[in-house]
Amino acid sequence: MAIERKMFRGMFAPGEVVQLKQYCFTPGRVFAPGKYIVGELPDVAFEMALVEQLPPVKGKNAEIKNTEAPPEQE
C-alpha cells in the first residue's frame, strides 16, 4: 500500500522558489517543468504533488547576486 503525500501551498513560504517536476495544465495556461516562485503556480500543482522544495544552496552560490545591469558610468 502506498503512502499518499498530501501537499498544499501553505507548506511553502510565499516567495520561496520551488521546482515543478512535470507539466501542469490549467484552463488558462500550461506550466512547463522548472523553477517557479510559489505564488506563480496554481493550487492544483501543489494538490497533485507536482512541486518539490529545492535543497538549500551551500557555499558562494548561496549569495543572491544582483542580476540587473550595472548603471552606466559617464
C-alpha positions as CSV (number, residue, x, y, z in Angstrom):
1,M,0.0,0.0,0.0
2,A,1.4,3.4,-1.0
3,I,1.5,6.3,1.4
4,E,-0.4,9.3,0.0
5,R,1.6,12.5,0.1
6,K,-0.7,15.5,0.8
7,M,0.7,18.9,-0.2
8,F,-0.7,22.4,-0.2
9,R,0.5,25.9,-0.9
10,G,0.8,26.7,2.8
11,M,3.7,24.3,3.2
12,F,6.0,26.8,1.4
13,A,6.9,30.4,2.1
14,P,5.0,32.8,-0.3
15,G,8.3,34.0,-2.0
16,E,10.0,30.6,-2.0
17,V,11.4,29.2,-5.2
18,V,10.2,25.6,-5.9
19,Q,10.8,23.0,-8.6
20,L,7.8,22.0,-10.8
21,K,8.5,18.3,-11.7
22,Q,6.0,17.8,-14.5
23,Y,3.8,19.8,-16.8
24,C,0.8,21.3,-15.1
25,F,-2.2,22.1,-17.3
26,T,-4.8,24.6,-16.3
27,P,-7.6,26.1,-18.4
28,G,-5.7,29.3,-18.9
29,R,-2.1,28.3,-19.1
30,V,0.4,25.4,-19.3
31,F,3.2,25.4,-16.8
32,A,6.4,23.7,-18.0
33,P,8.7,21.9,-15.6
34,G,11.2,24.3,-14.0
35,K,11.7,26.7,-11.1
36,Y,8.9,29.0,-10.0
37,I,8.0,31.2,-7.2
38,V,5.3,29.6,-5.0
39,G,2.8,32.4,-5.8
40,E,3.1,31.9,-9.6
41,L,1.8,28.3,-9.5
42,P,-1.8,27.2,-9.3
43,D,-3.1,25.3,-6.3
44,V,-3.7,22.2,-8.4
45,A,0.1,21.9,-8.9
46,F,0.5,21.5,-5.1
47,E,-2.5,19.3,-4.7
48,M,-1.2,16.9,-7.3
49,A,2.2,16.8,-5.7
50,L,3.9,18.2,-8.8
51,V,6.0,20.6,-6.7
52,E,9.2,19.9,-4.8
53,Q,11.1,22.1,-2.4
54,L,14.6,22.9,-3.6
55,P,17.6,21.7,-1.5
56,P,19.4,24.5,0.3
57,V,22.3,26.0,-1.6
58,K,25.7,25.9,0.0
59,G,28.9,27.9,-0.4
60,K,29.3,31.0,-2.5
61,N,26.2,30.1,-4.6
62,A,24.0,30.8,-1.5
63,E,24.6,34.6,-2.0
64,I,21.9,36.2,-4.1
65,K,23.5,38.3,-6.8
66,N,22.0,41.3,-8.5
67,T,21.0,40.3,-12.0
68,E,20.2,43.7,-13.2
69,A,22.7,45.5,-15.5
70,P,25.1,47.8,-13.6
71,P,24.4,51.5,-14.0
72,E,26.2,53.2,-16.9
73,Q,29.2,55.3,-16.0
74,E,29.9,58.6,-17.7
